[in-house]
Amino acid sequence: MRFLIVLLLAAAPLRALAALDIFACTPEWGALARELGGERASVYTATNALQDPHHVEARPSLIARARRADLVVCTGAELEVGWLPLVLTQSGNPKIQLGQRGYFEAASAAKLIEVPQRVDRAMGDVHASGNPHLHLDPRNIARVAKALAQRMSVLDAKDASYYLEREVEFQKRWQAVTLRWEREAEPLAGMPIVVYHKDLSYFIAWLGLREVGTLEPKPGLPPSAAHLAELLAGLKQSPAKAVVRSAYSDPRAADWLAHEARLPAVVVPFTVGGTEGAKDLYGLFEDTIVRLKAAAR
Amino acid sequence: MQRKLWCAAALAAAVAPAQAQVGGAKAFNPDISLILQGTAASSSQDPENYRIDGFAPSGGEVGPAERGFSLGESELTISASIDPYFRGYMTAALTPENEVEVEEAYFQTLALGRGFTLKGGRFLSGIGYQNEIHQHAWDFQDAPLPYKAFLGGRYNDDGVQLRWLAPTDLFVELGAEAGRGRPFPATEESRNGANAASLFAHLGGDVGASTAWRAGLSYLRATPEERSFEDGGVTQSFTGTSELWIADFILKWAPNGNPTQTNFKLQGEVFRSKENGELGYDDGVAPATGDYASRQSGWYLQAVYQFMPRWRAGLRLDRLDRGTVDTAVPLAGPLAVEHDPSRVTAMIDWSGSEFSRLRLQYAEDKSRADATDRQVLVQYIFSLGAHGAHKF
């Protein structure tokens, strides 16, 4: 009993400090919530950068964490459709259910691209709302930051000015680095690359790279020998500068194609924590640009 | 009018594309999904005379796949939020005999808070591990032997379920159910109140980034009346108390928690059943009744390994222990046979995508005392429509 009291006392001040308990589906939204929430938010990130965001399981640990959350921050656009609905309904937490204020989808604040005209599973794992990997355009990060800070200030009204001020500070810094990245990444404009999955589309659209092929024959399907051979033949006609894959994806097909086509194989972090350099949101873009520029030369 | 409304909705959808909360962009259509399943099977013993010797027949659909080509159950699932407070869910199985069976039809609360969730209607019980998993998501085509012997394949009663999730980092979930007693080992009675009740507790968590686990303990209590089976012109019936304990665990491993390339799953459950009451024996000549007490048990252990994208292999061991059956009344049918059934099953499956799976399965089934049944089957499982979320 005494042990329990000591334990409770030890845990209590930690809880009191952080006003908002945030459950982030993916590392990029966890990082953004930390930027905006500072010491007033305690952020739990449900997945790591080496996990394929399309294939996450509704693990008991996630359900336990969602139980206490004040705010769930996820991508939306059906990216988490395979696990998040279960976590939410099993959490017994009314605050974070779909449509409640404690449920935030980044896609609701961002501009989505590659919205299909029609959807059919014969096209692979396509999303009706558009490409969900929207965080790789820093301008989307800025849009989401604005909406998220507003949501945080509504949920934790007494600290509202704290979040909004942090957001203004963040936007200032973010705008400056975005401009710097756009300058530094000028050599990437027009650079033809082969990607693994259509998860870099926003980055490509932002800096004007050119995607000339995907290792997956259709979104969500593993690369097949026939498709790789076709890609290789195509690369002989119109060569690319690099074969680029995200840290979470399987290296084998990308390495094989890079070797056969005598191209550099580039691993990009995709999200915060994907590489050594991608320690936070700044590092994520910084490191991605550095790695691609090295291959562009 | 309807057309106008439709136009307005289409217009609204067109002007506010990305701004709408994307999860709700389905214009109030519920999620609909359909599972298509079927098998081509061959077995050395006739599935028509399948029985689990040493145990009272459950009356459930527990036999192996029919010989030759056969259509499995097509599962149609419809689910949606009802309002901010409730969610509704239904799975109807269209059987190959052209019948419709309601597998699950329930509401679930979303707004009770404090970790409580209430379910009402017909639902797969939270006891054990595999019981709550839908058949199309099983790793083998059929249920483990203890599920067949003690629960008639699975337990989906009509009733209510209350779950509570503890506010801790460790996953701690407690649940209680009360029901009509429709499925085996209970019986339906015209009685005010419940004919069956269960309790369960689940613990779960992660070990590092690569391993996740859940363990559970469940208890089911039913008071069947005149639960009977017929065998060779004899009717044997049981009235009394039926208790069942289940201990279960599941462990999933994937490098860095990314199951796309390779992953491993180890799952096992132990069952203990205790029945006390009265047994009846009626052969139409000299009916008899007397005291009855049985202590029976069983377990299974299965491992499934995805060794490369798309391909998985699995092995399952099942065993039932007849235990003790004490009664002065003559025993009938399979219950009379002194036998400890066992089975070994191996499978390999290929998944074209998340939505298609083809499986080859081989089993050596010693459910019958006098024969080993060698079963080979090919199974397909296809999923159409809404992308369902799968339970851990």
Interface residues (C-beta under 8 A of the other chain):
Chain A: T47 N48 L50 Q51 D52 H55 E57 A58 R59 P60 S61 I63 A64 R65 R67 R68 G76 A77 E78 V81 G82 W83 L84 P85 L86 T89 Q90 S91 G92 N93 P94 K95 Q97 L98 G99 Q100 E105 A107 S108 A110 K111 L112 V115 R121 G124 D125 A128 S129 G130 G220 L221 P222 Y248 S249 D250
Chain B: P17 A18 Q19 A20 Q21 V22 G23 G24 A25 S81 P84 R87 Q108 L110 A111 L112 G113 R114 G115 F116 T117 R163 W164 L165 A166 P167 T168 D169 L170 F171 V172 E173 H202 L203 G204 G205 D206 A209 A212 W213 R214 K252 N256 G257 N258 P259 T260 Q261 P309 R310 G352 S353 E354 F355 L384 H387 G388 A389 H390 K391 F392
